[in-house]
Amino acid sequence: MTRLRTSFHVAANTALLIVVLQAGAYLALAVYDTIMPALAAAPMTEAVKANYRHLSDAEFADLRAATRRLRFRFEPGIGLLHAPITSRFVNVDRHGIRSNDGAGRPIARLDGALWFLGGSTAFGDSIADHETIPAQLERQTGRITINLGVPGYSSSRENVLMSHYLRLGYRPSLVVFLDGINESCEPEPYQREMRELFARAQQEYVWDAGGPLRQLLVRAGRKARKIAGAYRADEDAQTLECTRDGRQNSLAEIHQRILGERAALCAAYGVDCRTLVQPFAGTHGPSSDLPGAFMNGDGKDLRDLYYHLESGWRSAGAVFVTDALDGFRGHPFVDEVHYSAEASRTIAATIAARIGLSGAHERAQGIANAIDVGVAEVKRRRQP
């Protein structure tokens, strides 16, 4: 009896210990994920702070908080899109489309509008709705511009998103793609996570014994390796040679085929499409205020990427706006790669000029004024 009682106590205490460890690991992960994004954010340099001087401290806090709250959702037939969010400075509707001024627009406004596709630089990471490149392009040209940018999107994903709306029957007046820094052999973000989710979704219910504790240990180990400088995530590894399904191609070859598919798709639907090559941080525009670690790490990777793909863009007739920030006064970035509000305005003006949209707003306003004058003259003549 004593032996049985002892076995019971050992088993009960072991089970209780497992429960406590599991609960503690879960709580630790929850607290970490809640407070660490703000605590771990790299301190801003004075050059970056200057890009937010038009905001009060409270406004800046609101903008940063909304940016950290951004999440993705999975949309069948498209892939990842932004989940809806409503805030003071960052607003995305249920279709994943970002607002240009904080207000929503009906999806029907896609018809006849300028569609602006790209990654996080098109979306406008860490700046307000009205400060993004599409929003500023709309104000400068007077043309309705729809911000279809999705962080992480590369040329292939942009083609899929455009095709989705064209297939539904929407027709733009012009499609603009702001491409460059996201091109890679792995064109879809979160591929490893999606593979894991699909694998788990096809299983019957499985109790994940020790899941929180195992996840805590994995993440703690990864953090320790990062601190020691011995960790490099797979998605951070730059490669210009793509190997998949038994074939090897250079990224430049894959990218040229994607641009060819884009041209064929636009021709099939009779749509006017323009591919724009964006300024690469560390390669184009001012770089004196960029951190040395970036210039020797990711900055070098981006530089290699640009020169690897440049000839392909030129042969495909892409429009280069890489010089938009040449001579820019101040620091044009809010981090290592994303443009400030003022830099976005400058890039939008360069885009408008390069693709023949400059003066469109003034011409439209002139026509409207002429019509008003004509109507007033007709009314004057009809008066007895």
C-alpha positions as CSV (number, residue, x, y, z in Angstrom):
1,M,0.0,0.0,0.0
2,T,2.8,2.3,0.9
3,R,4.5,1.6,-2.5
4,L,1.2,2.3,-4.3
5,R,0.8,5.6,-2.4
6,T,4.4,6.6,-3.2
7,S,3.8,5.8,-7.0
8,F,0.6,7.9,-6.9
9,H,2.4,10.9,-5.4
10,V,5.3,10.7,-7.9
11,A,2.8,10.5,-10.8
12,A,0.6,13.2,-9.5
13,N,3.5,15.6,-8.7
14,T,5.0,14.8,-12.2
15,A,1.7,15.6,-13.9
16,L,1.4,18.8,-11.8
17,L,4.9,19.8,-12.6
18,I,4.2,19.3,-16.4
19,V,1.1,21.5,-16.1
20,V,2.9,24.2,-14.2
21,L,5.8,24.2,-16.8
22,Q,3.3,24.2,-19.7
23,A,1.3,27.1,-18.2
24,G,4.5,29.0,-17.3
25,A,5.9,28.6,-20.8
26,Y,2.6,29.7,-22.4
27,L,2.5,32.7,-20.1
28,A,6.1,33.6,-20.8
29,L,5.5,33.4,-24.6
30,A,2.3,35.5,-24.3
31,V,4.1,38.2,-22.2
32,Y,7.1,38.2,-24.5
33,D,5.0,38.6,-27.7
34,T,3.1,41.4,-26.0
35,I,5.9,43.6,-24.7
36,M,9.0,42.7,-26.7
37,P,8.1,44.2,-30.1
38,A,8.1,47.6,-28.4
39,L,11.1,47.0,-26.2
40,A,13.2,45.4,-28.9
41,A,12.5,48.1,-31.5
42,A,15.8,49.6,-32.6
43,P,16.3,53.1,-31.1
44,M,15.7,55.7,-33.8
45,T,18.5,57.9,-34.9
46,E,18.1,61.7,-35.0
47,A,17.9,61.4,-38.8
48,V,14.9,59.1,-38.6
49,K,13.2,61.1,-35.8
50,A,13.4,64.1,-38.1
51,N,11.0,62.3,-40.5
52,Y,8.3,62.3,-37.8
53,R,8.7,65.8,-36.6
54,H,5.3,66.7,-38.1
55,L,3.7,64.4,-35.6
56,S,3.2,64.9,-31.9
57,D,4.4,62.3,-29.5
58,A,0.9,60.9,-29.1
59,E,0.4,60.8,-32.8
60,F,3.7,59.0,-33.4
61,A,2.8,56.5,-30.7
62,D,-0.6,55.8,-32.4
63,L,1.2,55.3,-35.8
64,R,3.7,52.9,-34.4
65,A,1.1,51.0,-32.4
66,A,-1.1,50.6,-35.5
67,T,1.9,49.5,-37.6
68,R,2.7,46.8,-35.0
69,R,-0.9,45.6,-35.0
70,L,-0.9,44.8,-38.8
71,R,-1.7,41.2,-39.5
72,F,-2.1,39.0,-42.5
73,R,-5.1,36.8,-43.6
74,F,-5.2,34.0,-46.2
75,E,-7.5,34.6,-49.2
76,P,-8.1,31.6,-51.4
77,G,-7.0,32.2,-55.0
78,I,-4.7,35.1,-53.9
79,G,-2.7,34.1,-50.9
80,L,-1.7,36.5,-48.1
81,L,-3.5,39.9,-47.8
82,H,-3.7,42.4,-45.0
83,A,-6.3,41.7,-42.4
84,P,-8.7,44.7,-41.9
85,I,-7.6,47.4,-39.4
86,T,-9.1,50.7,-38.4
87,S,-7.0,53.3,-36.6
88,R,-6.1,56.9,-36.7
89,F,-3.3,56.6,-39.3
90,V,-3.4,53.1,-40.8
91,N,-6.6,51.8,-42.3
92,V,-7.1,48.7,-44.4
93,D,-10.5,47.5,-45.6
94,R,-11.8,43.9,-45.7
95,H,-10.4,43.4,-49.2
96,G,-6.9,44.2,-48.0
97,I,-6.8,47.6,-49.7
98,R,-5.2,50.5,-47.8
99,S,-7.0,53.8,-47.6
100,N,-5.4,56.9,-49.0
101,D,-7.0,59.3,-46.5
102,G,-8.4,57.3,-43.6
103,A,-11.7,56.9,-45.3
104,G,-13.0,53.7,-47.0
105,R,-13.9,53.3,-50.6
106,P,-16.4,50.8,-52.2
107,I,-14.6,48.0,-54.1
108,A,-16.4,49.2,-57.2
109,R,-13.9,52.1,-57.4
110,L,-11.4,49.7,-58.8
111,D,-13.1,50.3,-62.2
112,G,-11.3,53.0,-64.1
113,A,-8.8,53.7,-61.3
114,L,-5.0,53.5,-61.3
115,W,-4.0,50.3,-59.5
116,F,-0.8,50.6,-57.6
117,L,0.8,47.2,-56.7
118,G,4.0,46.4,-54.8
119,G,5.4,45.3,-51.4
120,S,5.7,47.2,-48.2
121,T,7.2,50.3,-49.9
122,A,4.1,50.6,-51.9
123,F,1.9,49.9,-48.9
124,G,3.7,52.5,-46.9
125,D,5.2,50.8,-44.0
126,S,5.5,53.0,-40.9
127,I,3.9,56.1,-42.4
128,A,0.3,57.3,-42.4
129,D,-2.4,56.6,-45.0
130,H,-2.1,59.9,-46.7
131,E,1.7,59.8,-46.8
132,T,2.1,56.6,-48.9
133,I,3.3,56.8,-52.5
134,P,-0.1,55.8,-54.0
135,A,-1.9,58.4,-51.8
136,Q,0.5,61.2,-52.8
137,L,0.4,60.1,-56.5
138,E,-3.4,60.5,-56.3
139,R,-3.2,64.0,-54.9
140,Q,-0.5,65.0,-57.4
141,T,-2.3,63.8,-60.5
142,G,-6.0,63.9,-59.5
143,R,-6.5,60.3,-60.6
144,I,-8.1,57.8,-58.3
145,T,-5.3,55.5,-57.2
146,I,-5.9,52.2,-55.3
147,N,-3.2,51.1,-52.9
148,L,-2.9,47.3,-53.5
149,G,0.5,47.1,-51.9
150,V,1.1,44.1,-49.6
151,P,4.3,43.7,-47.6
152,G,6.5,40.9,-48.8
153,Y,4.9,40.8,-52.3
154,S,7.3,40.3,-55.2
155,S,6.5,40.5,-58.9
156,S,5.0,37.0,-59.1
157,R,2.5,37.7,-56.3
158,E,1.6,41.1,-57.8
159,N,0.7,39.3,-61.0
160,V,-1.6,36.9,-59.1
161,L,-3.4,39.8,-57.3
162,M,-3.9,41.7,-60.6
163,S,-5.1,38.6,-62.3
164,H,-7.6,38.0,-59.5
165,Y,-9.3,41.4,-60.0
166,L,-9.1,41.2,-63.8
167,R,-10.7,37.8,-63.8
168,L,-13.6,39.1,-61.7
169,G,-14.2,41.8,-64.4
170,Y,-12.7,44.9,-62.9
171,R,-10.8,47.1,-65.3
172,P,-8.2,49.7,-64.4
173,S,-7.2,52.8,-66.3
174,L,-3.6,51.9,-65.6
175,V,-1.7,49.3,-63.5
176,V,1.6,50.4,-61.9
177,F,4.0,47.9,-60.2
178,L,6.6,49.3,-57.8
179,D,9.2,46.5,-57.8
180,G,12.7,45.7,-56.7
181,I,13.8,44.8,-53.2
182,N,11.4,41.8,-52.6
183,E,12.5,39.7,-55.6
184,S,13.8,36.3,-54.5
185,C,13.8,32.6,-55.3
186,E,11.1,32.2,-52.7
187,P,8.4,34.6,-54.0
188,E,5.8,34.0,-51.3
189,P,6.2,35.1,-47.7
190,Y,5.6,32.7,-44.8
191,Q,6.0,29.6,-47.0
192,R,7.5,27.5,-44.2
193,E,4.7,28.4,-41.9
194,M,2.0,27.7,-44.6
195,R,3.5,24.2,-45.2
196,E,3.3,23.5,-41.5
197,L,-0.3,24.7,-41.3
198,F,-1.4,22.6,-44.3
199,A,0.3,19.5,-42.8
200,R,-1.4,20.0,-39.5
201,A,-4.8,20.7,-41.1
202,Q,-4.8,17.3,-42.8
203,Q,-4.2,15.4,-39.5
204,E,-6.8,14.3,-37.0
205,Y,-6.7,16.0,-33.6
206,V,-3.3,15.5,-32.0
207,W,-2.5,16.5,-28.5
208,D,0.6,18.6,-28.6
209,A,2.2,17.5,-25.4
210,G,4.9,19.9,-24.3
211,G,4.1,22.3,-27.1
212,P,4.5,25.7,-25.2
213,L,7.6,24.4,-23.4
214,R,9.2,23.2,-26.6
215,Q,8.4,26.4,-28.4
216,L,9.9,28.4,-25.5
217,L,13.1,26.4,-25.6
218,V,13.3,26.7,-29.4
219,R,12.8,30.5,-29.3
220,A,15.2,30.9,-26.4
221,G,17.9,29.0,-28.3
222,R,17.3,31.0,-31.4
223,K,17.6,34.3,-29.4
224,A,20.8,33.1,-27.8
225,R,22.3,32.3,-31.2
226,K,21.3,35.7,-32.5
227,I,23.0,37.4,-29.5
228,A,26.1,35.3,-30.2
229,G,25.9,36.2,-33.9
230,A,25.7,32.6,-34.9
231,Y,22.1,32.6,-36.2
232,R,20.9,33.5,-39.7
233,A,17.3,32.8,-40.6
234,D,16.7,30.9,-43.9
235,E,14.6,33.8,-45.2
236,D,17.5,36.2,-44.6
237,A,19.9,34.3,-46.8
238,Q,20.5,36.0,-50.1
239,T,20.7,33.7,-53.1
240,L,20.7,34.6,-56.8
241,E,20.6,31.0,-57.9
242,C,17.2,29.2,-57.6
243,T,17.0,25.4,-57.3
244,R,13.7,23.7,-57.2
245,D,12.1,20.5,-58.6
246,G,15.3,19.3,-60.0
247,R,16.1,22.4,-62.0
248,Q,18.5,25.3,-61.4
249,N,17.9,28.8,-62.8
250,S,19.4,32.1,-61.9
251,L,17.0,34.5,-60.2
252,A,17.4,36.8,-63.2
253,E,16.1,34.1,-65.5
254,I,13.1,33.4,-63.3
255,H,12.4,37.1,-62.9
256,Q,12.5,37.7,-66.7
257,R,9.9,34.9,-67.2
258,I,7.7,36.5,-64.5
259,L,7.9,39.9,-66.3
260,G,7.0,38.1,-69.6
261,E,4.0,36.5,-67.9
262,R,3.0,40.0,-66.7
263,A,3.2,41.4,-70.2
264,A,1.2,38.5,-71.6
265,L,-1.5,38.9,-68.9
266,C,-1.8,42.6,-69.5
267,A,-2.0,42.1,-73.2
268,A,-4.6,39.4,-72.9
269,Y,-6.9,41.8,-70.9
270,G,-6.0,44.9,-72.9
271,V,-4.6,46.6,-69.8
272,D,-2.0,49.3,-69.7
273,C,0.7,48.1,-67.3
274,R,3.9,49.8,-66.2
275,T,6.7,48.2,-64.1
276,L,8.7,50.7,-62.1
277,V,12.0,49.9,-60.5
278,Q,12.2,51.5,-57.1
279,P,15.2,53.1,-55.3
280,F,17.2,50.5,-53.4
281,A,18.4,51.7,-50.0
282,G,22.2,51.7,-50.0
283,T,22.4,51.8,-53.8
284,H,20.3,54.8,-54.8
285,G,19.9,58.1,-53.0
286,P,21.6,59.3,-49.8
287,S,23.2,56.5,-47.7
288,S,25.3,58.5,-45.2
289,D,22.7,58.0,-42.4
290,L,22.2,54.3,-43.0
291,P,23.9,52.1,-40.3
292,G,27.1,50.5,-41.3
293,A,25.8,47.0,-40.3
294,F,23.1,47.4,-43.0
295,M,25.4,48.7,-45.6
296,N,27.8,45.7,-45.1
297,G,24.9,43.2,-44.7
298,D,21.5,43.6,-46.2
299,G,22.5,46.7,-48.0
300,K,25.2,44.7,-49.9
301,D,22.6,42.0,-50.6
302,L,20.2,44.6,-52.1
303,R,23.0,46.1,-54.2
304,D,23.9,42.6,-55.6
305,L,20.2,42.0,-56.2
306,Y,19.7,45.2,-58.2
307,Y,22.7,44.7,-60.5
308,H,21.7,41.0,-61.0
309,L,18.2,42.0,-62.2
310,E,18.9,45.4,-63.9
311,S,19.4,44.1,-67.4
312,G,16.2,42.1,-67.2
313,W,14.2,45.1,-66.2
314,R,15.7,47.1,-69.0
315,S,15.0,44.5,-71.7
316,A,11.4,44.3,-70.4
317,G,10.9,48.1,-70.8
318,A,10.6,48.8,-67.1
319,V,10.6,52.5,-66.0
320,F,13.4,53.3,-63.6
321,V,12.7,55.7,-60.8
322,T,15.9,54.7,-59.0
323,D,17.2,58.3,-59.2
324,A,14.1,59.8,-57.5
325,L,16.0,60.3,-54.3
326,D,19.2,61.7,-55.8
327,G,19.9,65.0,-54.2
328,F,17.2,64.4,-51.5
329,R,17.8,66.7,-48.6
330,G,17.7,64.8,-45.4
331,H,17.3,61.1,-44.6
332,P,14.8,59.4,-46.9
333,F,14.1,56.3,-44.8
334,V,12.2,55.5,-41.6
335,D,14.3,52.3,-41.2
336,E,16.8,50.5,-43.4
337,V,14.5,50.2,-46.5
338,H,11.2,52.0,-46.1
339,Y,10.6,55.5,-47.4
340,S,9.7,58.5,-45.3
341,A,6.6,60.6,-46.0
342,E,8.7,63.2,-47.8
343,A,10.6,60.6,-49.8
344,S,7.4,59.0,-50.8
345,R,6.1,62.4,-52.1
346,T,9.3,62.8,-54.1
347,I,9.1,59.3,-55.5
348,A,5.4,59.8,-56.4
349,A,6.3,63.0,-58.3
350,T,9.0,61.2,-60.2
351,I,6.6,58.4,-61.1
352,A,4.0,60.9,-62.3
353,A,6.6,62.5,-64.5
354,R,8.1,59.3,-65.9
355,I,4.8,57.7,-66.9
356,G,3.2,60.9,-68.2
357,L,0.8,61.7,-65.4
358,S,2.4,65.0,-64.5
359,G,0.0,67.9,-64.9
360,A,-3.0,65.6,-65.2
361,H,-4.7,67.2,-62.2
362,E,-4.0,70.7,-63.5
363,R,-5.4,69.7,-66.9
364,A,-8.5,68.3,-65.3
365,Q,-8.9,71.3,-63.2
366,G,-8.5,73.6,-66.2
367,I,-11.1,71.7,-68.1
368,A,-13.5,71.9,-65.2
369,N,-12.9,75.7,-64.9
370,A,-13.5,76.1,-68.6
371,I,-16.8,74.2,-68.3
372,D,-17.8,76.4,-65.4
373,V,-17.0,79.5,-67.4
374,G,-18.9,78.2,-70.4
375,V,-22.0,77.3,-68.3
376,A,-21.9,80.8,-66.6
377,E,-21.7,82.4,-70.1
378,V,-24.7,80.4,-71.4
379,K,-26.7,81.4,-68.3
380,R,-25.7,85.1,-68.8
381,R,-26.9,85.0,-72.4
382,R,-30.2,83.5,-71.5
383,Q,-31.0,86.2,-69.0
384,P,-33.5,88.8,-70.5
